[in-house]
Amino acid sequence: MTSGTPVLPPDQARERIRYLTDLLTEYNRAYYMEDAPLVSDYQFDCLLEELGRLEAEYPQYRLPYTPTGRVGGEPNRAFRTVEHRTPMLSLGNTYSREDLLEFDQRVRKLAGEPFSYVCELKYDGLSISLSYQDGILVQALTRGDGLKGDEVTANVRTIRTVPLKLPPGNYPESFEIRGEVLMPRQAFRELNAQREEIGESLFANPRNAASGSLKLQDPALVAQRKLDCFLYFLMGDIPSDLHSERLALARSWGFQTGGYYRLCPDLEAVFAYIDYWDKERENLPFDIDGIVVKVDQTHLWPRLGATAKSPRWAIAYKFKAQRVCTRLTGISFQVGRTGAVTPVANLEPVWIGGTVVKRASLHNADIIKKMDVRIGDYVYVEKGGEVIPKIVGVEVSRRLPEVQPFVFSSHCPQCGAALVRKEGEAGYYCPNEEACPPQIKGKLEHFISRKAMDIQSLGEGKVEILYDKGLVRNVADFYSLRYEDLFALDKVFVSEDGSQRTLSFRQKTVENILSGIELSKKQPFERVLYALGIRYVGEATAKILARHFQNMDNLMEAGMEQLLEVEEVGEAIAGSILDFFSREQERSVVERLRAAGLRMEYESKQLSSALQGTSWVISGTFSRSRQEMKALVESHGGKLLSGISSKTDFVLAGEKMGPEKRKKAQSLGIPLLTEAEFMEKIGQGFLQPEKPANPARGETGRLFDDPF
């Protein structure tokens, strides 16, 4: 690697961009489709960064299937509606084996010749249609109404298992392939954990999460959602009559078709496949809601025909939901640390899917009203693979005359404050942040959590004791605790099954608590900021704010305009920050934490003094994220400013820099540096190949010796 090289000449850059694009496409295919990584993550990231820098310098050479598109592109202000070349029909559904027998008899009567079935999993996601031209993804459409769908190509490009360019193969010049976009269960759990962390409402299930994610306007946010895609239907001039062979062809071309489909010679084999997956579906990494049965011989499809909505050569057998009926004995309310009030159904214990269920989600007041759920009713409860038990209906025929309509609480069940409902939100909130016990305890528990101040010697039970004894009422109180306050404290905890345990504060316990509190003072500023529990300010946002404002004072004094200048900070986050620091009690807590010795300034890791003593403003888009560019400025000694003024020494000007900012910088005589000029200034260049490789001749070449 040659340090300080700003760019490659145009001809070399064009070849290098094509080479890196094809190479990284192959690495992606091997990693995501074959589960056989060819290089380390570090090597891949270095090559991807190099490609991003070259594309930023020479956007005219950027290829449509570039892997840099995986991390997002320009936000979509609206999704274009496009007509499907062939309508996207939905499948007829059945829950009955008798219906499958009728389907089989009907097919045999119309087919007039021997045939077989292909059974596939019915993925619980949303349908997608992908169009390829010369092996390159050119369009992605949702099902929509079946005749027209939304064009979501930029968002689909971020899904790692969707090929942007196919490897060499015998595929048609132009073809369409259809399938399902879904969210794996692990990604769903992580997404809901992140939303809970910042006080946002949770997705009910992976399907809703996938649907909501694919319709986000910012592809960069879609990329963070870890969506997956399975393809199962090839369209166009395909050199095979059998659907099963077409699936194998699609896999050989680089598509993820899954290894779950099976060729079934008769209905008996179909039933065996259904029985197997009805039991095994819980062990899959994603949700399915049934099995799709298709006639394998595609030349029979036109003969079998279709209705206005569904083909007659395929049918979906849907698994019956794990549903039971039990009595609703009461509705209680949970209050979270952000004040969100969630209704919870208390049930007569019932066995569902291998566990005893005593409680279930009711989500919000609107759902209770819509279903007309009443205490004393017999209700239907369902439990999905990754969804907590939920009430899905009421058996009105068993309702007793004395059962009255349920009235949602108008006041907080814990502190009595009048509940509020924010515009555009379904839930109610308790606004009494400073005196509502569960909110206070939730904030205390958040403050000591692993990602915040990481006071491991404390925990939920110990915090509850400290709160109940009146020793802590806000997070600053932790730093006023003394040995004599804690020694000999105890409490008896009673579990749901009636068993008891006693938690006592003995000498070693107290010493560990005080030691953990003292060690927490070494946590960096961004952790302190996150630990405060400002609504919508999660771990990542806290880091961005800390880096941007540098210290607590700057953040506390920032106005709406200054906050909105911070990347990834919108009006909701900015408004929450302003509201938090407008309260005198919160400012007092911050000052007490400062006095206790907690860190209130951002400490960057300095790599050099190349920018020492200079002030910078960053504007526009770059091959790297803005956070990375800001970190580079700080790590080389530069100081970041929020706006252009006479105090600004340099402006790091990316693509699409605002014209007003550019005009202001020029009027003040402030130098504007491109990304390449900036990288040269801090002594970073490009990763160079030893010799140009020619992928067309099958050459891969050696990429570089350093740093690997």
Solvent accessible surface area in square Angstrom, and as a share of the most:
residue,aa,sasa,rsa
1,M,109,0.49
2,T,81,0.47
3,S,82,0.53
4,G,23,0.22
5,T,31,0.18
6,P,52,0.33
7,V,45,0.26
8,L,13,0.07
9,P,68,0.43
10,P,71,0.45
11,D,93,0.48
12,Q,100,0.44
13,A,0,0.00
14,R,99,0.36
15,E,90,0.40
16,R,9,0.03
17,I,1,0.00
18,R,112,0.41
19,Y,12,0.04
20,L,0,0.00
21,T,0,0.00
22,D,35,0.18
23,L,19,0.10
24,L,0,0.00
25,T,25,0.14
26,E,60,0.27
27,Y,26,0.10
28,N,9,0.05
29,R,66,0.24
30,A,3,0.03
31,Y,99,0.37
32,Y,76,0.29
33,M,27,0.12
34,E,87,0.39
35,D,125,0.65
36,A,49,0.38
37,P,79,0.50
38,L,102,0.51
39,V,36,0.21
40,S,56,0.36
41,D,99,0.52
42,Y,129,0.49
43,Q,51,0.23
44,F,34,0.14
45,D,71,0.37
46,C,21,0.13
47,L,1,0.00
48,L,31,0.15
49,E,64,0.29
50,E,0,0.00
51,L,0,0.00
52,G,8,0.08
53,R,20,0.07
54,L,0,0.00
55,E,10,0.04
56,A,29,0.23
57,E,71,0.32
58,Y,24,0.09
59,P,72,0.46
60,Q,123,0.55
61,Y,44,0.17
62,R,110,0.40
63,L,23,0.12
64,P,77,0.49
65,Y,6,0.02
66,T,3,0.02
67,P,2,0.01
68,T,20,0.12
69,G,8,0.08
70,R,9,0.03
71,V,79,0.45
72,G,17,0.16
73,G,45,0.43
74,E,102,0.46
75,P,53,0.34
76,N,33,0.17
77,R,186,0.68
78,A,83,0.64
79,F,41,0.17
80,R,142,0.52
81,T,82,0.48
82,V,25,0.15
83,E,120,0.54
84,H,9,0.04
85,R,160,0.58
86,T,61,0.35
87,P,58,0.36
88,M,12,0.05
89,L,68,0.34
90,S,50,0.32
91,L,49,0.24
92,G,29,0.28
93,N,89,0.45
94,T,7,0.04
95,Y,109,0.41
96,S,34,0.22
97,R,85,0.31
98,E,114,0.51
99,D,58,0.30
100,L,0,0.00
101,L,81,0.40
102,E,100,0.45
103,F,3,0.01
104,D,13,0.07
105,Q,117,0.52
106,R,101,0.37
107,V,1,0.01
108,R,109,0.40
109,K,173,0.74
110,L,77,0.38
111,A,0,0.00
112,G,69,0.66
113,E,66,0.29
114,P,124,0.78
115,F,20,0.08
116,S,18,0.11
117,Y,1,0.00
118,V,0,0.00
119,C,0,0.00
120,E,10,0.05
121,L,5,0.02
122,K,43,0.18
123,Y,15,0.06
124,D,36,0.19
125,G,2,0.02
126,L,22,0.11
127,S,13,0.08
128,I,0,0.00
129,S,3,0.02
130,L,0,0.00
131,S,13,0.08
132,Y,2,0.01
133,Q,69,0.31
134,D,91,0.47
135,G,1,0.01
136,I,34,0.17
137,L,1,0.01
138,V,78,0.45
139,Q,43,0.19
140,A,0,0.00
141,L,10,0.05
142,T,13,0.07
143,R,73,0.27
144,G,51,0.49
145,D,109,0.56
146,G,8,0.08
147,L,107,0.53
148,K,101,0.43
149,G,2,0.02
150,D,35,0.18
151,E,41,0.18
152,V,1,0.01
153,T,11,0.06
154,A,35,0.27
155,N,0,0.00
156,V,0,0.00
157,R,52,0.19
158,T,7,0.04
159,I,3,0.01
160,R,74,0.27
161,T,14,0.08
162,V,0,0.00
163,P,15,0.10
164,L,5,0.03
165,K,58,0.25
166,L,4,0.02
167,P,38,0.24
168,P,138,0.87
169,G,49,0.47
170,N,98,0.50
171,Y,43,0.17
172,P,22,0.14
173,E,120,0.54
174,S,48,0.31
175,F,5,0.02
176,E,13,0.06
177,I,1,0.01
178,R,12,0.04
179,G,0,0.00
180,E,19,0.08
181,V,0,0.00
182,L,4,0.02
183,M,2,0.01
184,P,30,0.19
185,R,18,0.06
186,Q,95,0.42
187,A,8,0.07
188,F,9,0.04
189,R,115,0.42
190,E,57,0.26
191,L,14,0.07
192,N,20,0.10
193,A,59,0.45
194,Q,101,0.45
195,R,42,0.16
196,E,112,0.50
197,E,36,0.16
198,I,36,0.18
199,G,9,0.09
200,E,59,0.27
201,S,82,0.53
202,L,93,0.46
203,F,43,0.18
204,A,34,0.27
205,N,30,0.15
206,P,2,0.01
207,R,102,0.37
208,N,67,0.34
209,A,0,0.00
210,A,0,0.00
211,S,38,0.24
212,G,32,0.30
213,S,0,0.00
214,L,0,0.00
215,K,78,0.33
216,L,44,0.22
217,Q,86,0.38
218,D,40,0.21
219,P,0,0.00
220,A,37,0.28
221,L,76,0.38
222,V,2,0.01
223,A,30,0.23
224,Q,116,0.52
225,R,35,0.13
226,K,123,0.52
227,L,15,0.07
228,D,25,0.13
229,C,0,0.00
230,F,11,0.05
231,L,0,0.00
232,Y,51,0.20
233,F,41,0.17
234,L,6,0.03
235,M,30,0.13
236,G,53,0.51
237,D,121,0.63
238,I,13,0.06
239,P,89,0.56
240,S,18,0.12
241,D,57,0.30
242,L,50,0.25
243,H,1,0.00
244,S,20,0.13
245,E,85,0.38
246,R,37,0.14
247,L,5,0.03
248,A,55,0.43
249,L,34,0.17
250,A,1,0.01
251,R,120,0.44
252,S,78,0.51
253,W,5,0.02
254,G,7,0.06
255,F,1,0.00
256,Q,28,0.12
257,T,7,0.04
258,G,9,0.09
259,G,58,0.56
260,Y,54,0.20
261,Y,47,0.18
262,R,132,0.48
263,L,105,0.52
264,C,5,0.03
265,P,91,0.57
266,D,56,0.29
267,L,15,0.08
268,E,137,0.61
269,A,29,0.23
270,V,0,0.00
271,F,39,0.16
272,A,62,0.48
273,Y,18,0.07
274,I,2,0.01
275,D,59,0.31
276,Y,121,0.46
277,W,29,0.10
278,D,63,0.33
279,K,163,0.69
280,E,56,0.25
281,R,36,0.13
282,E,74,0.33
283,N,115,0.59
284,L,12,0.06
285,P,78,0.49
286,F,6,0.02
287,D,18,0.09
288,I,11,0.06
289,D,33,0.17
290,G,0,0.00
291,I,0,0.00
292,V,11,0.06
293,V,0,0.00
294,K,12,0.05
295,V,0,0.00
296,D,1,0.01
297,Q,29,0.13
298,T,13,0.08
299,H,87,0.39
300,L,0,0.00
301,W,24,0.08
302,P,109,0.69
303,R,124,0.45
304,L,4,0.02
305,G,24,0.23
306,A,46,0.36
307,T,67,0.39
308,A,99,0.77
309,K,153,0.65
310,S,19,0.12
311,P,13,0.08
312,R,95,0.34
313,W,33,0.12
314,A,3,0.03
315,I,18,0.09
316,A,0,0.00
317,Y,21,0.08
318,K,40,0.17
319,F,13,0.05
320,K,140,0.59
321,A,53,0.41
322,Q,60,0.27
323,R,127,0.46
324,V,39,0.23
325,C,46,0.28
326,T,10,0.06
327,R,81,0.30
328,L,0,0.00
329,T,63,0.37
330,G,13,0.12
331,I,18,0.09
332,S,47,0.31
333,F,33,0.14
334,Q,97,0.43
335,V,17,0.10
336,G,33,0.31
337,R,39,0.14
338,T,27,0.16
339,G,0,0.00
340,A,32,0.25
341,V,7,0.04
342,T,51,0.30
343,P,0,0.00
344,V,15,0.09
345,A,0,0.00
346,N,43,0.22
347,L,10,0.05
348,E,72,0.33
349,P,88,0.55
350,V,27,0.16
351,W,160,0.56
352,I,3,0.02
353,G,45,0.43
354,G,47,0.45
355,T,63,0.37
356,V,80,0.46
357,V,8,0.05
358,K,85,0.36
359,R,119,0.44
360,A,5,0.04
361,S,11,0.07
362,L,1,0.01
363,H,66,0.29
364,N,26,0.13
365,A,14,0.11
366,D,69,0.36
367,I,56,0.28
368,I,7,0.04
369,K,171,0.72
370,K,179,0.76
371,M,46,0.20
372,D,54,0.28
373,V,1,0.01
374,R,46,0.17
375,I,75,0.38
376,G,8,0.08
377,D,0,0.00
378,Y,56,0.21
379,V,0,0.00
380,Y,56,0.21
381,V,0,0.00
382,E,28,0.12
383,K,45,0.19
384,G,34,0.32
385,G,33,0.32
386,E,45,0.20
387,V,19,0.11
388,I,115,0.58
389,P,23,0.15
390,K,48,0.20
391,I,8,0.04
392,V,45,0.26
393,G,16,0.16
394,V,25,0.14
395,E,42,0.19
396,V,93,0.54
397,S,98,0.63
398,R,118,0.43
399,R,51,0.19
400,L,94,0.47
401,P,125,0.79
402,E,118,0.53
403,V,15,0.09
404,Q,122,0.54
405,P,77,0.48
406,F,48,0.20
407,V,126,0.73
408,F,34,0.14
409,S,32,0.21
410,S,76,0.49
411,H,91,0.41
412,C,4,0.03
413,P,63,0.40
414,Q,97,0.43
415,C,42,0.25
416,G,43,0.41
417,A,24,0.19
418,A,58,0.45
419,L,21,0.10
420,V,63,0.36
421,R,95,0.35
422,K,90,0.38
423,E,177,0.79
424,G,84,0.81
425,E,58,0.26
426,A,45,0.35
427,G,24,0.23
428,Y,53,0.20
429,Y,17,0.07
430,C,3,0.02
431,P,74,0.46
432,N,44,0.23
433,E,50,0.22
434,E,68,0.30
435,A,58,0.45
436,C,0,0.00
437,P,38,0.24
438,P,28,0.17
439,Q,0,0.00
440,I,15,0.08
441,K,48,0.20
442,G,14,0.14
443,K,31,0.13
444,L,1,0.00
445,E,51,0.23
446,H,20,0.09
447,F,0,0.00
448,I,13,0.06
449,S,41,0.26
450,R,167,0.61
451,K,88,0.37
452,A,0,0.00
453,M,0,0.00
454,D,39,0.20
455,I,2,0.01
456,Q,149,0.66
457,S,23,0.15
458,L,12,0.06
459,G,27,0.26
460,E,120,0.54
461,G,15,0.14
462,K,45,0.19
463,V,0,0.00
464,E,46,0.21
465,I,0,0.00
466,L,0,0.00
467,Y,22,0.08
468,D,72,0.37
469,K,105,0.45
470,G,43,0.41
471,L,51,0.25
472,V,0,0.00
473,R,108,0.39
474,N,34,0.17
475,V,13,0.08
476,A,3,0.02
477,D,23,0.12
478,F,1,0.01
479,Y,36,0.14
480,S,68,0.44
481,L,18,0.09
482,R,139,0.51
483,Y,85,0.32
484,E,116,0.52
485,D,34,0.18
486,L,0,0.00
487,F,92,0.38
488,A,56,0.43
489,L,29,0.14
490,D,66,0.34
491,K,57,0.24
492,V,78,0.45
493,F,32,0.13
494,V,96,0.55
495,S,57,0.37
496,E,124,0.56
497,D,116,0.60
498,G,46,0.44
499,S,63,0.40
500,Q,129,0.57
501,R,138,0.50
502,T,84,0.49
503,L,35,0.17
504,S,31,0.20
505,F,0,0.00
506,R,128,0.47
507,Q,104,0.46
508,K,137,0.58
509,T,34,0.20
510,V,0,0.00
511,E,73,0.33
512,N,68,0.35
513,I,0,0.00
514,L,49,0.25
515,S,57,0.37
516,G,13,0.13
517,I,9,0.05
518,E,100,0.45
519,L,109,0.54
520,S,2,0.01
521,K,49,0.21
522,K,132,0.56
523,Q,32,0.14
524,P,49,0.31
525,F,2,0.01
526,E,33,0.15
527,R,74,0.27
528,V,0,0.00
529,L,1,0.00
530,Y,11,0.04
531,A,1,0.01
532,L,10,0.05
533,G,7,0.07
534,I,3,0.02
535,R,31,0.11
536,Y,33,0.12
537,V,3,0.02
538,G,5,0.05
539,E,55,0.24
540,A,67,0.52
541,T,18,0.11
542,A,0,0.00
543,K,91,0.39
544,I,12,0.06
545,L,0,0.00
546,A,0,0.00
547,R,38,0.14
548,H,22,0.10
549,F,12,0.05
550,Q,50,0.22
551,N,34,0.18
552,M,1,0.00
553,D,70,0.36
554,N,72,0.37
555,L,2,0.01
556,M,15,0.07
557,E,122,0.55
558,A,6,0.05
559,G,30,0.28
560,M,77,0.34
561,E,135,0.60
562,Q,77,0.34
563,L,0,0.00
564,L,71,0.35
565,E,64,0.29
566,V,3,0.02
567,E,54,0.24
568,E,100,0.45
569,V,11,0.06
570,G,36,0.34
571,E,130,0.58
572,A,64,0.50
573,I,28,0.14
574,A,0,0.00
575,G,28,0.27
576,S,19,0.12
577,I,1,0.01
578,L,58,0.29
579,D,76,0.39
580,F,10,0.04
581,F,6,0.03
582,S,84,0.54
583,R,48,0.18
584,E,131,0.59
585,Q,71,0.31
586,E,18,0.08
587,R,64,0.23
588,S,49,0.32
589,V,8,0.05
590,V,0,0.00
591,E,80,0.36
592,R,88,0.32
593,L,0,0.00
594,R,78,0.29
595,A,92,0.72
596,A,27,0.21
597,G,45,0.43
598,L,7,0.04
599,R,92,0.33
600,M,13,0.06
601,E,112,0.50
602,Y,38,0.15
603,E,113,0.51
604,S,48,0.31
605,K,178,0.75
606,Q,94,0.42
607,L,125,0.62
608,S,42,0.27
609,S,74,0.48
610,A,53,0.41
611,L,1,0.00
612,Q,110,0.49
613,G,72,0.69
614,T,29,0.17
615,S,17,0.11
616,W,0,0.00
617,V,4,0.02
618,I,10,0.05
619,S,6,0.04
620,G,13,0.13
621,T,66,0.38
622,F,27,0.11
623,S,37,0.24
624,R,34,0.13
625,S,51,0.33
626,R,47,0.17
627,Q,29,0.13
628,E,73,0.33
629,M,0,0.00
630,K,11,0.05
631,A,38,0.29
632,L,17,0.08
633,V,0,0.00
634,E,8,0.04
635,S,12,0.08
636,H,9,0.04
637,G,13,0.12
638,G,8,0.08
639,K,120,0.51
640,L,15,0.07
641,L,43,0.21
642,S,41,0.27
643,G,30,0.29
644,I,13,0.06
645,S,42,0.27
646,S,101,0.65
647,K,160,0.68
648,T,7,0.04
649,D,59,0.30
650,F,38,0.16
651,V,0,0.00
652,L,0,0.00
653,A,12,0.09
654,G,10,0.09
655,E,77,0.34
656,K,141,0.60
657,M,13,0.06
658,G,29,0.28
659,P,105,0.66
660,E,130,0.58
661,K,80,0.34
662,R,90,0.33
663,K,139,0.59
664,K,100,0.42
665,A,0,0.00
666,Q,112,0.50
667,S,89,0.58
668,L,82,0.41
669,G,62,0.60
670,I,13,0.06
671,P,67,0.42
672,L,44,0.22
673,L,23,0.11
674,T,65,0.38
675,E,19,0.08
676,A,12,0.09
677,E,85,0.38
678,F,0,0.00
679,M,8,0.03
680,E,82,0.37
681,K,85,0.36
682,I,14,0.07
683,G,38,0.36
684,Q,50,0.22
685,G,7,0.06
686,F,8,0.03
687,L,11,0.05
688,Q,39,0.17
689,P,33,0.21
690,E,94,0.42
691,K,107,0.45
692,P,109,0.68
693,A,13,0.10
694,N,45,0.23
695,P,49,0.31
696,A,98,0.76
697,R,163,0.59
698,G,65,0.62
699,E,54,0.24
700,T,88,0.51
701,G,30,0.29
702,R,149,0.54
703,L,31,0.15
704,F,22,0.09
705,D,76,0.39
706,D,73,0.38
707,P,66,0.42
708,F,89,0.37
